[in-house]
Amino acid sequence: GQLPTWLQGILLRNGPGMHTIGDTKYNHWFDGLALLHSFTFKNGEVYYRSKYLRSDTYNCNIEANRIVVSEFGTMAYPDPCKNIFAKAFSYLSHTIPEFTDNCLINIMKTGDDFYATSETNFIRKINPQTLETLEKVDYTKYVAVNVATSHPHYDSAGNTLNMGTSIVDKGRTKYILFKIPPSVPEKEKKKSCFKHLEVVCSIPSRSLLHPSYYHSFGITENYIIFIEQPFKLDIVKMATAYIRGVNWASCLAYHKEEKTWFHFVDKKTKKEISTKFYTNAMVLFHHINAYEEDGHIVFDIVAYRDNSLYDMFYLKNLSKDFEENNKLTSIPTCKRFVVPLQYDKDAEVGSNLVTIPSTATAVKDEDGSIYCQPEILCEGLELPRINYDYNGKKYKYVFATKVQWSPVPTKVAKFNVQTKEMVHWEEDHCWPSEPIFVPSPDAREEDDGIVLTCVVKSDPKEAPFLLVLDAKTFKELGRATVAAEMHLDLHGMFIPEKVLKTETE
């Protein structure tokens, strides 16, 4: 096929790559050592490259020729890189054991720099052109968080916004929203942007020892949206996991009898809205988008009825009959919540406070809290992406992978949240990854551009490829076949050529 001439830059992807080291194997797919891979677009040609992230975790494991650093689903013993017993027993002063820097989930941009990220306190700077691993950054040196999300947001001023959890810090557990500026003042050129990191606000956890697990958050023009779900970390279990010989994943539990709470932080005042908004128990990983309309916040998420998704990816379940044997007990559902921030304070108990057209409801309880029920947009979409120019604004399109009852995607979809129309691309034995939308330089409409996805074939004898779709028609424009093994990955980003620093810089 043919690539658009304006497509110049790098598609950078991240995900688990190596699951066996010496005679040892990770238990879970999300534990594998991070493998970065990239597609560079230059004058109508595509160049592929991949490289393992040279994290301290990678180096320790390779040197010992076995897994010596614990990951989320795999506890390693004993760890020659550190005296872990000292760590485990000093757990009252530091509840969380030292985490891995195997940053395998996403890529984050901060100023002119790019980082591989996961959900621990460590991120690794990388060179997007050579995929070299550069310095390690520890968030805890700049902000009191033990874990942080892999899905930051970027505002129009170039700041990076992210959230992390501060566990039992000064007797409190709280969720912290922080902002990293894109650059430092001229006179401090040698310093990093992280030195100027600013805490925007903190939200106390409803429970000291059972904070909510979260993978992403939402943002609108004036508000930050945080969902405190009843899928929670048990801190005491986590701190004693090593001694008990269990993995950290077993310290996560879903409390289906509890509520899911919505928190809205006003960006200007940096304070949380005092009204209590909630819905039924659910598990979510990905926010899609959010915006404000006539005094309401509208936000779209992909939610599940339980936490079975994580269990699917234990490697013992990933056999050759994976697709037949593994059925999700809860299908991902795109839900739209409509939350009235401005409403008639004298409204009757039991009345629906939503005044914009939607089947979503927000009903006033006797105690003044508001019970929200969503509008169901569609089912079966995961790994959602949007045209990021529409982030926090009213929008139409979601680009996502389509999963039915199996956790592995078989199609790429474009879904219109306004008309509920869906179109897909699919081909036999193809497993596409998260689709990334790249706007065309003279874009006038939201879907003017292309969609990029890496496709792995379920038959290992067939070559994987990069697929380029016209975002408007969803027709294939071209594909670049890769003469190397390619892994299913998780997340990534497209970096336009003009954003890339030249090699010499």
Disulfide bonds with the S-S distance in Angstrom:
Cys60-Cys81 1.88
